Amino acid sequence: MSNNDFLTMSEKRCAYLKQKRKEMRLTVDKLAERIGVSPSTIKNIEAGNNEVKAWVLYELSKLYGVSMNDLWTGGRFPLAEECHNAKTIADLKELAVKFNNILATLR
């Protein structure tokens, strides 16, 4: 992934990013200063009004002590939890359909 790659943020991801900033007791201004972006960039990312560059997501993941995957998925991957809780083959087949539908939206 290069610094020019953009990642589209969902509402869940935006809320998770804001939550992590607040957990660290950082203001928008302080966070922006720490990772080298403008405060308006942070506000726009958290509001879902902006795409986030991969390098910004990387810097946030380092600062917050979480993986980029956690930031990208909003802290968890629901299908993984559902898969763990599946009881039957039919449950797993249903999850496979959900997963394929998710993949289709990413193409």
Biopython code that builds the backbone (N, CA, C, O; Angstrom):
import numpy as np
from Bio.PDB.StructureBuilder import StructureBuilder

atoms = [
    (1, "MET", "N", (0.845, -1.170, 0.000)),
    (1, "MET", "CA", (0.000, 0.000, 0.000)),
    (1, "MET", "C", (0.891, 1.234, 0.000)),
    (1, "MET", "O", (1.802, 1.332, 0.821)),
    (2, "SER", "N", (0.650, 2.155, -0.886)),
    (2, "SER", "CA", (1.452, 3.371, -0.955)),
    (2, "SER", "C", (0.763, 4.489, -0.187)),
    (2, "SER", "O", (-0.397, 4.368, 0.205)),
    (3, "ASN", "N", (1.493, 5.577, 0.022)),
    (3, "ASN", "CA", (0.923, 6.726, 0.730)),
    (3, "ASN", "C", (-0.232, 7.346, -0.027)),
    (3, "ASN", "O", (-1.018, 8.089, 0.560)),
    (4, "ASN", "N", (-0.358, 7.063, -1.317)),
    (4, "ASN", "CA", (-1.422, 7.662, -2.115)),
    (4, "ASN", "C", (-2.687, 6.816, -2.157)),
    (4, "ASN", "O", (-3.696, 7.242, -2.720)),
    (5, "ASP", "N", (-2.648, 5.623, -1.569)),
    (5, "ASP", "CA", (-3.845, 4.786, -1.536)),
    (5, "ASP", "C", (-4.851, 5.409, -0.572)),
    (5, "ASP", "O", (-4.486, 5.833, 0.524)),
    (6, "PHE", "N", (-6.112, 5.463, -0.982)),
    (6, "PHE", "CA", (-7.172, 5.984, -0.133)),
    (6, "PHE", "C", (-8.077, 4.852, 0.297)),
    (6, "PHE", "O", (-8.346, 3.930, -0.473)),
    (7, "LEU", "N", (-8.539, 4.925, 1.512)),
    (7, "LEU", "CA", (-9.444, 3.927, 2.060)),
    (7, "LEU", "C", (-10.751, 4.630, 2.408)),
    (7, "LEU", "O", (-10.743, 5.618, 3.143)),
    (8, "THR", "N", (-11.861, 4.139, 1.896)),
    (8, "THR", "CA", (-13.156, 4.737, 2.191)),
    (8, "THR", "C", (-13.600, 4.301, 3.585)),
    (8, "THR", "O", (-13.498, 3.121, 3.922)),
    (9, "MET", "N", (-14.082, 5.223, 4.385)),
    (9, "MET", "CA", (-14.443, 4.929, 5.771)),
    (9, "MET", "C", (-15.955, 4.784, 5.920)),
    (9, "MET", "O", (-16.716, 5.613, 5.423)),
    (10, "SER", "N", (-16.381, 3.736, 6.601)),
    (10, "SER", "CA", (-17.804, 3.578, 6.898)),
    (10, "SER", "C", (-18.136, 4.353, 8.176)),
    (10, "SER", "O", (-17.236, 4.791, 8.892)),
    (11, "GLU", "N", (-19.393, 4.514, 8.448)),
    (11, "GLU", "CA", (-19.806, 5.205, 9.675)),
    (11, "GLU", "C", (-19.263, 4.501, 10.910)),
    (11, "GLU", "O", (-18.843, 5.151, 11.867)),
    (12, "LYS", "N", (-19.271, 3.172, 10.888)),
    (12, "LYS", "CA", (-18.778, 2.406, 12.034)),
    (12, "LYS", "C", (-17.299, 2.681, 12.269)),
    (12, "LYS", "O", (-16.861, 2.870, 13.404)),
    (13, "ARG", "N", (-16.546, 2.701, 11.193)),
    (13, "ARG", "CA", (-15.111, 2.971, 11.308)),
    (13, "ARG", "C", (-14.878, 4.372, 11.862)),
    (13, "ARG", "O", (-14.018, 4.580, 12.718)),
    (14, "CYS", "N", (-15.653, 5.326, 11.364)),
    (14, "CYS", "CA", (-15.512, 6.709, 11.819)),
    (14, "CYS", "C", (-15.792, 6.817, 13.316)),
    (14, "CYS", "O", (-15.049, 7.468, 14.051)),
    (15, "ALA", "N", (-16.852, 6.181, 13.750)),
    (15, "ALA", "CA", (-17.200, 6.203, 15.172)),
    (15, "ALA", "C", (-16.106, 5.548, 16.011)),
    (15, "ALA", "O", (-15.788, 6.021, 17.102)),
    (16, "TYR", "N", (-15.534, 4.463, 15.500)),
    (16, "TYR", "CA", (-14.470, 3.764, 16.227)),
    (16, "TYR", "C", (-13.232, 4.660, 16.335)),
    (16, "TYR", "O", (-12.601, 4.718, 17.390)),
    (17, "LEU", "N", (-12.884, 5.351, 15.257)),
    (17, "LEU", "CA", (-11.731, 6.258, 15.294)),
    (17, "LEU", "C", (-11.936, 7.364, 16.321)),
    (17, "LEU", "O", (-11.020, 7.710, 17.067)),
    (18, "LYS", "N", (-13.147, 7.916, 16.351)),
    (18, "LYS", "CA", (-13.456, 8.970, 17.323)),
    (18, "LYS", "C", (-13.400, 8.427, 18.749)),
    (18, "LYS", "O", (-12.887, 9.084, 19.655)),
    (19, "GLN", "N", (-13.935, 7.219, 18.935)),
    (19, "GLN", "CA", (-13.912, 6.578, 20.250)),
    (19, "GLN", "C", (-12.479, 6.382, 20.725)),
    (19, "GLN", "O", (-12.165, 6.669, 21.880)),
    (20, "LYS", "N", (-11.603, 5.895, 19.843)),
    (20, "LYS", "CA", (-10.204, 5.655, 20.219)),
    (20, "LYS", "C", (-9.515, 6.974, 20.578)),
    (20, "LYS", "O", (-8.731, 7.022, 21.525)),
    (21, "ARG", "N", (-9.801, 8.039, 19.831)),
    (21, "ARG", "CA", (-9.208, 9.341, 20.153)),
    (21, "ARG", "C", (-9.644, 9.794, 21.533)),
    (21, "ARG", "O", (-8.830, 10.279, 22.320)),
    (22, "LYS", "N", (-10.933, 9.635, 21.829)),
    (22, "LYS", "CA", (-11.444, 10.061, 23.134)),
    (22, "LYS", "C", (-10.879, 9.202, 24.269)),
    (22, "LYS", "O", (-10.603, 9.707, 25.357)),
    (23, "GLU", "N", (-10.709, 7.899, 24.008)),
    (23, "GLU", "CA", (-10.099, 7.020, 25.017)),
    (23, "GLU", "C", (-8.683, 7.472, 25.355)),
    (23, "GLU", "O", (-8.238, 7.337, 26.495)),
    (24, "MET", "N", (-7.981, 8.006, 24.368)),
    (24, "MET", "CA", (-6.618, 8.502, 24.568)),
    (24, "MET", "C", (-6.618, 9.922, 25.153)),
    (24, "MET", "O", (-5.563, 10.493, 25.424)),
    (25, "ARG", "N", (-7.816, 10.475, 25.339)),
    (25, "ARG", "CA", (-7.997, 11.831, 25.870)),
    (25, "ARG", "C", (-7.245, 12.866, 25.027)),
    (25, "ARG", "O", (-6.573, 13.761, 25.538)),
    (26, "LEU", "N", (-7.394, 12.695, 23.708)),
    (26, "LEU", "CA", (-6.784, 13.629, 22.777)),
    (26, "LEU", "C", (-7.853, 14.515, 22.150)),
    (26, "LEU", "O", (-8.924, 14.039, 21.774)),
    (27, "THR", "N", (-7.558, 15.782, 22.042)),
    (27, "THR", "CA", (-8.432, 16.670, 21.285)),
    (27, "THR", "C", (-8.128, 16.453, 19.810)),
    (27, "THR", "O", (-7.115, 15.851, 19.454)),
    (28, "VAL", "N", (-9.006, 16.944, 18.968)),
    (28, "VAL", "CA", (-8.775, 16.871, 17.525)),
    (28, "VAL", "C", (-7.459, 17.563, 17.187)),
    (28, "VAL", "O", (-6.668, 17.051, 16.395)),
    (29, "ASP", "N", (-7.226, 18.730, 17.790)),
    (29, "ASP", "CA", (-6.005, 19.487, 17.520)),
    (29, "ASP", "C", (-4.750, 18.719, 17.932)),
    (29, "ASP", "O", (-3.777, 18.668, 17.180)),
    (30, "LYS", "N", (-4.772, 18.127, 19.121)),
    (30, "LYS", "CA", (-3.603, 17.377, 19.607)),
    (30, "LYS", "C", (-3.331, 16.145, 18.744)),
    (30, "LYS", "O", (-2.180, 15.843, 18.426)),
    (31, "LEU", "N", (-4.392, 15.440, 18.369)),
    (31, "LEU", "CA", (-4.216, 14.264, 17.517)),
    (31, "LEU", "C", (-3.626, 14.670, 16.170)),
    (31, "LEU", "O", (-2.693, 14.039, 15.674)),
    (32, "ALA", "N", (-4.175, 15.722, 15.589)),
    (32, "ALA", "CA", (-3.676, 16.189, 14.295)),
    (32, "ALA", "C", (-2.192, 16.533, 14.381)),
    (32, "ALA", "O", (-1.408, 16.182, 13.500)),
    (33, "GLU", "N", (-1.824, 17.214, 15.440)),
    (33, "GLU", "CA", (-0.425, 17.593, 15.639)),
    (33, "GLU", "C", (0.471, 16.354, 15.770)),
    (33, "GLU", "O", (1.563, 16.306, 15.202)),
    (34, "ARG", "N", (0.002, 15.366, 16.516)),
    (34, "ARG", "CA", (0.816, 14.164, 16.760)),
    (34, "ARG", "C", (1.060, 13.344, 15.510)),
    (34, "ARG", "O", (2.113, 12.721, 15.377)),
    (35, "ILE", "N", (0.093, 13.332, 14.578)),
    (35, "ILE", "CA", (0.304, 12.500, 13.385)),
    (35, "ILE", "C", (0.626, 13.316, 12.139)),
    (35, "ILE", "O", (0.839, 12.752, 11.066)),
    (36, "GLY", "N", (0.662, 14.648, 12.275)),
    (36, "GLY", "CA", (1.107, 15.482, 11.170)),
    (36, "GLY", "C", (0.081, 15.801, 10.100)),
    (36, "GLY", "O", (0.402, 15.871, 8.914)),
    (37, "VAL", "N", (-1.168, 15.995, 10.535)),
    (37, "VAL", "CA", (-2.226, 16.412, 9.608)),
    (37, "VAL", "C", (-2.937, 17.625, 10.205)),
    (37, "VAL", "O", (-2.681, 18.005, 11.347)),
    (38, "SER", "N", (-3.815, 18.217, 9.436)),
    (38, "SER", "CA", (-4.572, 19.362, 9.947)),
    (38, "SER", "C", (-5.743, 18.879, 10.807)),
    (38, "SER", "O", (-6.244, 17.772, 10.610)),
    (39, "PRO", "N", (-6.176, 19.710, 11.760)),
    (39, "PRO", "CA", (-7.357, 19.347, 12.543)),
    (39, "PRO", "C", (-8.585, 19.098, 11.666)),
    (39, "PRO", "O", (-9.400, 18.229, 11.975)),
    (40, "SER", "N", (-8.721, 19.854, 10.576)),
    (40, "SER", "CA", (-9.887, 19.643, 9.705)),
    (40, "SER", "C", (-9.844, 18.260, 9.058)),
    (40, "SER", "O", (-10.892, 17.677, 8.778)),
    (41, "THR", "N", (-8.649, 17.731, 8.818)),
    (41, "THR", "CA", (-8.531, 16.370, 8.277)),
    (41, "THR", "C", (-9.104, 15.361, 9.262)),
    (41, "THR", "O", (-9.860, 14.471, 8.873)),
    (42, "ILE", "N", (-8.746, 15.497, 10.533)),
    (42, "ILE", "CA", (-9.257, 14.584, 11.569)),
    (42, "ILE", "C", (-10.775, 14.718, 11.678)),
    (42, "ILE", "O", (-11.487, 13.715, 11.719)),
    (43, "LYS", "N", (-11.265, 15.947, 11.726)),
    (43, "LYS", "CA", (-12.716, 16.165, 11.826)),
    (43, "LYS", "C", (-13.451, 15.525, 10.654)),
    (43, "LYS", "O", (-14.484, 14.880, 10.838)),
    (44, "ASN", "N", (-12.917, 15.705, 9.456)),
    (44, "ASN", "CA", (-13.563, 15.142, 8.270)),
    (44, "ASN", "C", (-13.525, 13.619, 8.255)),
    (44, "ASN", "O", (-14.497, 12.977, 7.857)),
    (45, "ILE", "N", (-12.420, 13.045, 8.682)),
    (45, "ILE", "CA", (-12.318, 11.582, 8.746)),
    (45, "ILE", "C", (-13.330, 11.028, 9.748)),
    (45, "ILE", "O", (-14.047, 10.073, 9.451)),
    (46, "GLU", "N", (-13.383, 11.629, 10.930)),
    (46, "GLU", "CA", (-14.301, 11.153, 11.969)),
    (46, "GLU", "C", (-15.759, 11.368, 11.595)),
    (46, "GLU", "O", (-16.634, 10.646, 12.074)),
    (47, "ALA", "N", (-16.026, 12.339, 10.755)),
    (47, "ALA", "CA", (-17.401, 12.610, 10.315)),
    (47, "ALA", "C", (-17.765, 11.805, 9.080)),
    (47, "ALA", "O", (-18.921, 11.802, 8.657)),
    (48, "GLY", "N", (-16.788, 11.122, 8.499)),
    (48, "GLY", "CA", (-17.050, 10.347, 7.290)),
    (48, "GLY", "C", (-17.116, 11.207, 6.043)),
    (48, "GLY", "O", (-17.622, 10.765, 5.011)),
    (49, "ASN", "N", (-16.611, 12.432, 6.125)),
    (49, "ASN", "CA", (-16.649, 13.345, 4.987)),
    (49, "ASN", "C", (-15.377, 13.294, 4.153)),
    (49, "ASN", "O", (-15.233, 14.048, 3.190)),
    (50, "ASN", "N", (-14.483, 12.438, 4.507)),
    (50, "ASN", "CA", (-13.184, 12.416, 3.861)),
    (50, "ASN", "C", (-12.691, 10.982, 3.746)),
    (50, "ASN", "O", (-12.962, 10.147, 4.609)),
    (51, "GLU", "N", (-11.974, 10.715, 2.683)),
    (51, "GLU", "CA", (-11.275, 9.445, 2.604)),
    (51, "GLU", "C", (-9.993, 9.606, 3.406)),
    (51, "GLU", "O", (-9.471, 10.713, 3.538)),
    (52, "VAL", "N", (-9.495, 8.520, 3.931)),
    (52, "VAL", "CA", (-8.281, 8.605, 4.739)),
    (52, "VAL", "C", (-7.139, 7.926, 3.989)),
    (52, "VAL", "O", (-7.289, 6.820, 3.470)),
    (53, "LYS", "N", (-6.009, 8.601, 3.942)),
    (53, "LYS", "CA", (-4.838, 8.022, 3.304)),
    (53, "LYS", "C", (-4.338, 6.866, 4.169)),
    (53, "LYS", "O", (-4.463, 6.887, 5.394)),
    (54, "ALA", "N", (-3.777, 5.873, 3.514)),
    (54, "ALA", "CA", (-3.301, 4.686, 4.223)),
    (54, "ALA", "C", (-2.259, 5.045, 5.275)),
    (54, "ALA", "O", (-2.254, 4.458, 6.357)),
    (55, "TRP", "N", (-1.389, 5.982, 4.984)),
    (55, "TRP", "CA", (-0.350, 6.330, 5.960)),
    (55, "TRP", "C", (-0.953, 6.959, 7.215)),
    (55, "TRP", "O", (-0.416, 6.786, 8.309)),
    (56, "VAL", "N", (-2.071, 7.691, 7.068)),
    (56, "VAL", "CA", (-2.740, 8.281, 8.231)),
    (56, "VAL", "C", (-3.339, 7.174, 9.091)),
    (56, "VAL", "O", (-3.221, 7.204, 10.316)),
    (57, "LEU", "N", (-3.977, 6.204, 8.458)),
    (57, "LEU", "CA", (-4.534, 5.063, 9.183)),
    (57, "LEU", "C", (-3.425, 4.302, 9.913)),
    (57, "LEU", "O", (-3.609, 3.861, 11.047)),
    (58, "TYR", "N", (-2.291, 4.157, 9.261)),
    (58, "TYR", "CA", (-1.134, 3.488, 9.880)),
    (58, "TYR", "C", (-0.671, 4.255, 11.123)),
    (58, "TYR", "O", (-0.439, 3.658, 12.174)),
    (59, "GLU", "N", (-0.540, 5.570, 10.996)),
    (59, "GLU", "CA", (-0.107, 6.378, 12.147)),
    (59, "GLU", "C", (-1.114, 6.291, 13.291)),
    (59, "GLU", "O", (-0.728, 6.213, 14.457)),
    (60, "LEU", "N", (-2.393, 6.305, 12.958)),
    (60, "LEU", "CA", (-3.426, 6.162, 13.997)),
    (60, "LEU", "C", (-3.331, 4.805, 14.679)),
    (60, "LEU", "O", (-3.465, 4.711, 15.899)),
    (61, "SER", "N", (-3.100, 3.755, 13.901)),
    (61, "SER", "CA", (-3.015, 2.415, 14.490)),
    (61, "SER", "C", (-1.839, 2.326, 15.462)),
    (61, "SER", "O", (-1.954, 1.712, 16.523)),
    (62, "LYS", "N", (-0.712, 2.934, 15.103)),
    (62, "LYS", "CA", (0.448, 2.940, 16.007)),
    (62, "LYS", "C", (0.142, 3.712, 17.282)),
    (62, "LYS", "O", (0.425, 3.248, 18.387)),
    (63, "LEU", "N", (-0.429, 4.875, 17.119)),
    (63, "LEU", "CA", (-0.738, 5.732, 18.268)),
    (63, "LEU", "C", (-1.740, 5.067, 19.208)),
    (63, "LEU", "O", (-1.573, 5.103, 20.427)),
    (64, "TYR", "N", (-2.787, 4.456, 18.633)),
    (64, "TYR", "CA", (-3.839, 3.853, 19.441)),
    (64, "TYR", "C", (-3.481, 2.450, 19.940)),
    (64, "TYR", "O", (-4.167, 1.902, 20.803)),
    (65, "GLY", "N", (-2.408, 1.871, 19.398)),
    (65, "GLY", "CA", (-2.002, 0.533, 19.840)),
    (65, "GLY", "C", (-2.939, -0.563, 19.371)),
    (65, "GLY", "O", (-3.123, -1.570, 20.055)),
    (66, "VAL", "N", (-3.536, -0.365, 18.194)),
    (66, "VAL", "CA", (-4.418, -1.376, 17.603)),
    (66, "VAL", "C", (-3.959, -1.635, 16.174)),
    (66, "VAL", "O", (-3.206, -0.845, 15.604)),
    (67, "SER", "N", (-4.407, -2.727, 15.607)),
    (67, "SER", "CA", (-4.020, -3.045, 14.237)),
    (67, "SER", "C", (-4.772, -2.154, 13.252)),
    (67, "SER", "O", (-5.827, -1.604, 13.567)),
    (68, "MET", "N", (-4.207, -2.026, 12.055)),
    (68, "MET", "CA", (-4.918, -1.307, 11.000)),
    (68, "MET", "C", (-6.225, -2.023, 10.689)),
    (68, "MET", "O", (-7.223, -1.385, 10.352)),
    (69, "ASN", "N", (-6.221, -3.341, 10.802)),
    (69, "ASN", "CA", (-7.445, -4.108, 10.572)),
    (69, "ASN", "C", (-8.534, -3.703, 11.564)),
    (69, "ASN", "O", (-9.695, -3.545, 11.188)),
    (70, "ASP", "N", (-8.152, -3.534, 12.844)),
    (70, "ASP", "CA", (-9.137, -3.097, 13.836)),
    (70, "ASP", "C", (-9.706, -1.731, 13.481)),
    (70, "ASP", "O", (-10.912, -1.510, 13.593)),
    (71, "LEU", "N", (-8.843, -0.812, 13.051)),
    (71, "LEU", "CA", (-9.341, 0.506, 12.655)),
    (71, "LEU", "C", (-10.232, 0.401, 11.431)),
    (71, "LEU", "O", (-11.260, 1.073, 11.341)),
    (72, "TRP", "N", (-9.835, -0.448, 10.484)),
    (72, "TRP", "CA", (-10.590, -0.592, 9.239)),
    (72, "TRP", "C", (-11.955, -1.223, 9.470)),
    (72, "TRP", "O", (-12.935, -0.848, 8.826)),
    (73, "THR", "N", (-12.020, -2.194, 10.403)),
    (73, "THR", "CA", (-13.283, -2.899, 10.644)),
    (73, "THR", "C", (-14.092, -2.304, 11.796)),
    (73, "THR", "O", (-15.162, -2.813, 12.131)),
    (74, "GLY", "N", (-13.594, -1.252, 12.390)),
    (74, "GLY", "CA", (-14.314, -0.664, 13.525)),
    (74, "GLY", "C", (-14.116, -1.445, 14.796)),
    (74, "GLY", "O", (-14.955, -1.383, 15.695)),
    (75, "GLY", "N", (-13.025, -2.179, 14.895)),
    (75, "GLY", "CA", (-12.671, -2.866, 16.127)),
    (75, "GLY", "C", (-13.030, -4.339, 16.198)),
    (75, "GLY", "O", (-12.602, -5.040, 17.114)),
    (76, "ARG", "N", (-13.803, -4.806, 15.248)),
    (76, "ARG", "CA", (-14.147, -6.230, 15.265)),
    (76, "ARG", "C", (-14.643, -6.643, 13.893)),
    (76, "ARG", "O", (-15.026, -5.811, 13.071)),
    (77, "PHE", "N", (-14.628, -7.921, 13.671)),
    (77, "PHE", "CA", (-15.118, -8.452, 12.399)),
    (77, "PHE", "C", (-16.286, -9.364, 12.714)),
    (77, "PHE", "O", (-16.085, -10.520, 13.086)),
    (78, "PRO", "N", (-17.523, -8.854, 12.568)),
    (78, "PRO", "CA", (-18.710, -9.601, 12.998)),
    (78, "PRO", "C", (-18.834, -10.989, 12.389)),
    (78, "PRO", "O", (-19.288, -11.910, 13.067)),
    (79, "LEU", "N", (-18.444, -11.167, 11.130)),
    (79, "LEU", "CA", (-18.572, -12.496, 10.531)),
    (79, "LEU", "C", (-17.689, -13.518, 11.234)),
    (79, "LEU", "O", (-18.048, -14.692, 11.318)),
    (80, "ALA", "N", (-16.548, -13.087, 11.735)),
    (80, "ALA", "CA", (-15.672, -14.009, 12.467)),
    (80, "ALA", "C", (-16.381, -14.501, 13.730)),
    (80, "ALA", "O", (-16.298, -15.680, 14.075)),
    (81, "GLU", "N", (-17.069, -13.601, 14.409)),
    (81, "GLU", "CA", (-17.823, -13.984, 15.606)),
    (81, "GLU", "C", (-18.964, -14.930, 15.249)),
    (81, "GLU", "O", (-19.198, -15.921, 15.941)),
    (82, "GLU", "N", (-19.674, -14.620, 14.163)),
    (82, "GLU", "CA", (-20.781, -15.474, 13.733)),
    (82, "GLU", "C", (-20.271, -16.862, 13.345)),
    (82, "GLU", "O", (-20.908, -17.871, 13.647)),
    (83, "CYS", "N", (-19.139, -16.903, 12.687)),
    (83, "CYS", "CA", (-18.557, -18.182, 12.270)),
    (83, "CYS", "C", (-18.210, -19.022, 13.499)),
    (83, "CYS", "O", (-18.450, -20.229, 13.526)),
    (84, "HIS", "N", (-17.655, -18.381, 14.492)),
    (84, "HIS", "CA", (-17.307, -19.082, 15.728)),
    (84, "HIS", "C", (-18.549, -19.657, 16.408)),
    (84, "HIS", "O", (-18.488, -20.720, 17.026)),
    (85, "ASN", "N", (-19.670, -18.952, 16.293)),
    (85, "ASN", "CA", (-20.907, -19.375, 16.952)),
    (85, "ASN", "C", (-21.791, -20.286, 16.100)),
    (85, "ASN", "O", (-22.837, -20.742, 16.561)),
    (86, "ALA", "N", (-21.374, -20.553, 14.860)),
    (86, "ALA", "CA", (-22.177, -21.407, 13.972)),
    (86, "ALA", "C", (-22.292, -22.811, 14.565)),
    (86, "ALA", "O", (-21.325, -23.370, 15.081)),
    (87, "LYS", "N", (-23.495, -23.359, 14.475)),
    (87, "LYS", "CA", (-23.750, -24.686, 15.059)),
    (87, "LYS", "C", (-23.923, -25.777, 13.997)),
    (87, "LYS", "O", (-23.693, -26.956, 14.265)),
    (88, "THR", "N", (-24.326, -25.375, 12.801)),
    (88, "THR", "CA", (-24.625, -26.375, 11.775)),
    (88, "THR", "C", (-23.964, -25.996, 10.452)),
    (88, "THR", "O", (-23.480, -24.878, 10.282)),
    (89, "ILE", "N", (-23.955, -26.944, 9.526)),
    (89, "ILE", "CA", (-23.464, -26.692, 8.177)),
    (89, "ILE", "C", (-24.311, -25.599, 7.513)),
    (89, "ILE", "O", (-23.786, -24.756, 6.786)),
    (90, "ALA", "N", (-25.604, -25.622, 7.766)),
    (90, "ALA", "CA", (-26.495, -24.604, 7.199)),
    (90, "ALA", "C", (-26.095, -23.207, 7.687)),
    (90, "ALA", "O", (-26.127, -22.246, 6.918)),
    (91, "ASP", "N", (-25.721, -23.099, 8.961)),
    (91, "ASP", "CA", (-25.249, -21.812, 9.489)),
    (91, "ASP", "C", (-24.002, -21.344, 8.738)),
    (91, "ASP", "O", (-23.892, -20.172, 8.380)),
    (92, "LEU", "N", (-23.074, -22.256, 8.503)),
    (92, "LEU", "CA", (-21.838, -21.908, 7.799)),
    (92, "LEU", "C", (-22.103, -21.532, 6.342)),
    (92, "LEU", "O", (-21.461, -20.630, 5.804)),
    (93, "LYS", "N", (-23.044, -22.219, 5.710)),
    (93, "LYS", "CA", (-23.397, -21.879, 4.325)),
    (93, "LYS", "C", (-23.997, -20.477, 4.260)),
    (93, "LYS", "O", (-23.700, -19.705, 3.348)),
    (94, "GLU", "N", (-24.843, -20.157, 5.234)),
    (94, "GLU", "CA", (-25.446, -18.824, 5.284)),
    (94, "GLU", "C", (-24.359, -17.752, 5.458)),
    (94, "GLU", "O", (-24.422, -16.689, 4.841)),
    (95, "LEU", "N", (-23.374, -18.041, 6.297)),
    (95, "LEU", "CA", (-22.269, -17.104, 6.492)),
    (95, "LEU", "C", (-21.438, -16.952, 5.217)),
    (95, "LEU", "O", (-20.958, -15.860, 4.915)),
    (96, "ALA", "N", (-21.271, -18.040, 4.474)),
    (96, "ALA", "CA", (-20.530, -17.970, 3.213)),
    (96, "ALA", "C", (-21.223, -17.038, 2.229)),
    (96, "ALA", "O", (-20.565, -16.287, 1.508)),
    (97, "VAL", "N", (-22.539, -17.085, 2.201)),
    (97, "VAL", "CA", (-23.309, -16.193, 1.328)),
    (97, "VAL", "C", (-23.106, -14.743, 1.772)),
    (97, "VAL", "O", (-22.876, -13.870, 0.935)),
    (98, "LYS", "N", (-23.190, -14.475, 3.082)),
    (98, "LYS", "CA", (-22.969, -13.122, 3.597)),
    (98, "LYS", "C", (-21.580, -12.615, 3.214)),
    (98, "LYS", "O", (-21.417, -11.480, 2.766)),
    (99, "PHE", "N", (-20.585, -13.479, 3.400)),
    (99, "PHE", "CA", (-19.211, -13.103, 3.110)),
    (99, "PHE", "C", (-19.040, -12.783, 1.626)),
    (99, "PHE", "O", (-18.392, -11.799, 1.271)),
    (100, "ASN", "N", (-19.615, -13.604, 0.771)),
    (100, "ASN", "CA", (-19.536, -13.354, -0.670)),
    (100, "ASN", "C", (-20.223, -12.045, -1.048)),
    (100, "ASN", "O", (-19.762, -11.335, -1.942)),
    (101, "ASN", "N", (-21.322, -11.725, -0.371)),
    (101, "ASN", "CA", (-22.004, -10.452, -0.624)),
    (101, "ASN", "C", (-21.132, -9.265, -0.209)),
    (101, "ASN", "O", (-21.102, -8.241, -0.892)),
    (102, "ILE", "N", (-20.430, -9.408, 0.900)),
    (102, "ILE", "CA", (-19.512, -8.355, 1.346)),
    (102, "ILE", "C", (-18.385, -8.178, 0.334)),
    (102, "ILE", "O", (-18.039, -7.057, -0.037)),
    (103, "LEU", "N", (-17.822, -9.291, -0.105)),
    (103, "LEU", "CA", (-16.743, -9.223, -1.093)),
    (103, "LEU", "C", (-17.215, -8.561, -2.384)),
    (103, "LEU", "O", (-16.463, -7.813, -3.009)),
    (104, "ALA", "N", (-18.432, -8.827, -2.780)),
    (104, "ALA", "CA", (-18.971, -8.258, -4.008)),
    (104, "ALA", "C", (-19.045, -6.736, -3.924)),
    (104, "ALA", "O", (-18.856, -6.045, -4.925)),
    (105, "THR", "N", (-19.322, -6.214, -2.721)),
    (105, "THR", "CA", (-19.391, -4.752, -2.559)),
    (105, "THR", "C", (-18.013, -4.103, -2.607)),
    (105, "THR", "O", (-17.899, -2.904, -2.860)),
    (106, "LEU", "N", (-16.974, -4.885, -2.367)),
    (106, "LEU", "CA", (-15.609, -4.340, -2.366)),
    (106, "LEU", "C", (-14.990, -4.321, -3.759)),
    (106, "LEU", "O", (-13.960, -3.681, -3.969)),
    (107, "ARG", "N", (-15.599, -5.009, -4.699)),
    (107, "ARG", "CA", (-15.032, -5.086, -6.053)),
    (107, "ARG", "C", (-15.395, -3.901, -6.895)),
    (107, "ARG", "O", (-14.993, -3.821, -8.056)),
]
sb = StructureBuilder()
sb.init_structure("model")
sb.init_model(0)
sb.init_chain("A")
sb.init_seg("    ")
for serial, (resi, resn, name, xyz) in enumerate(atoms, 1):
    if name == "N":
        sb.init_residue(resn, " ", resi, " ")
    sb.init_atom(name, np.array(xyz, "f"), 0.0, 1.0, " ", f" {name:<3s}", serial, name[0])
structure = sb.get_structure()
